[in-house]
Structures are given as structure tokens and as C-alpha cells.
Amino acid sequence: MIRFLPGILFFIGFLVFSYLFLPHPSIQLVFGLLVGGIVILALGMYSAVRLGRSLVLKADREAALVIGAQSLIEVLRKLEVLREHDASQGNDWPEYGDHPSITKRIASLQNP
């Protein structure tokens, strides 16, 4: 909910401004609801993407504490080699969401 708060406050401010200062607030309020809904939806999607990325990197750090950073880096490098091998044969791996690349995950583990 905190991630949506700036969008919600902007939306409420726009509605209050429309109601107080526009001569025919009903038409403007409907338009304001539409614009506000789009803004809040866009902010929510952007926030969800950022949250997903940060959770993957946090999970990597937690896993590195359990099995060791070097072991996890080796596993990620093996996955990268397998992915490149499959790509050279024309088989792409499916992407799930907007996760950081394996290269970025390795860099994150090397530079804590």
C-alpha cells in the first residue's frame, strides 16, 4: 500500500482541486477519475516490477548465506552456459516476469 501512496495522494489532490476550482466538476471529475486510475495503475505496475527484481536479488543473498556465495555463483554460471548452449540450438528459455539477468545476479553476489 505504501508504494501506491504517492499515486493515491496525487489522485486525491487532483479530485479536490477539480471540485473546488473547476466550474463544472462533474465532467472534470469523471475525466479525473479516468486519468487518476491510469496513473495509479502505471505506478503500481512499475512498483511491482521493481519489487520483483529486488526480491530475486534478496533471495540470492539469503541463499548465498546458506550455501556460500561462491557455490551459488558457480550454479548461476552453469545456468548461463546452459542457456547460451540452448540459445545456439534455437531453443530459448522462457522468461518469468522481469527478473534480473543471470549476469546481474552474479555481479550482485560478487559486490555485496
C-alpha positions in Angstrom: 0.0 0.0 0.0 2.9 2.3 0.7 4.1 2.0 -2.9 0.7 3.3 -4.1 0.5 6.2 -1.6 2.1 8.8 -3.9 -0.3 8.0 -6.7 -3.3 8.0 -4.4 -2.3 11.3 -2.8 -1.8 12.9 -6.3 -5.2 11.4 -7.3 -7.0 12.8 -4.2 -5.3 16.2 -4.7 -6.5 16.3 -8.3 -10.1 15.5 -7.3 -10.1 18.1 -4.6 -8.7 20.7 -7.0 -11.3 19.8 -9.6 -14.1 20.0 -7.1 -13.0 23.4 -5.6 -11.8 25.3 -8.7 -13.5 24.0 -11.8 -16.9 25.4 -12.9 -18.5 22.0 -13.8 -16.8 19.5 -11.6 -18.9 16.5 -12.7 -17.4 16.2 -16.2 -13.9 17.0 -14.9 -14.2 14.6 -12.0 -15.1 11.8 -14.4 -12.1 12.7 -16.5 -10.0 13.0 -13.4 -11.1 9.5 -12.2 -10.0 8.1 -15.5 -6.6 9.9 -15.5 -6.1 9.1 -11.9 -6.9 5.4 -12.4 -4.4 5.2 -15.2 -1.7 7.0 -13.2 -2.2 4.7 -10.2 -2.2 1.6 -12.4 1.0 2.7 -14.1 2.7 3.4 -10.7 1.5 0.1 -9.3 2.9 -1.9 -12.3 6.3 0.0 -12.1 6.4 -0.7 -8.4 5.6 -4.4 -8.8 8.4 -4.8 -11.4 10.9 -3.1 -9.0 9.8 -5.2 -6.1 10.1 -8.4 -8.1 13.7 -7.5 -9.1 14.7 -6.7 -5.6 13.2 -9.8 -4.2 15.2 -12.0 -6.6 18.4 -10.3 -5.6 17.5 -10.6 -1.9 16.7 -14.3 -2.3 20.2 -14.7 -3.9 21.8 -13.1 -0.9 19.9 -15.3 1.5 20.8 -18.4 -0.5 24.5 -17.3 -0.5 24.4 -17.2 3.3 23.2 -20.8 3.4 25.3 -22.5 0.7 28.0 -19.9 0.2 28.4 -17.2 -2.3 30.9 -19.0 -4.4 28.7 -22.1 -4.8 25.8 -20.0 -5.8 27.9 -18.1 -8.3 29.1 -21.4 -9.8 25.5 -22.6 -10.2 24.4 -19.3 -11.8 27.4 -19.6 -14.3 26.4 -23.1 -15.2 22.8 -21.9 -15.8 24.2 -19.2 -18.0 26.3 -21.7 -20.0 23.2 -24.0 -20.4 21.1 -21.1 -21.5 23.7 -20.0 -24.1 24.0 -23.5 -25.4 20.2 -23.9 -25.8 20.1 -20.5 -27.5 22.7 -21.5 -30.0 20.5 -24.5 -30.9 17.4 -22.3 -31.3 15.8 -23.1 -28.0 15.0 -20.1 -25.9 14.3 -20.4 -22.2 11.1 -18.8 -21.0 11.3 -15.6 -19.1 9.3 -15.3 -15.9 8.4 -11.8 -15.1 11.0 -9.1 -15.2 13.8 -10.8 -13.2 17.4 -9.5 -13.3 19.7 -11.3 -15.8 22.0 -14.1 -14.6 24.9 -11.7 -15.2 23.4 -9.1 -13.0 22.7 -11.6 -10.3 26.3 -12.8 -10.3 27.5 -9.2 -10.2 25.2 -8.6 -7.2 26.7 -11.6 -5.3 30.3 -10.5 -6.1 29.7 -7.0 -4.9 27.6 -7.2 -1.7 
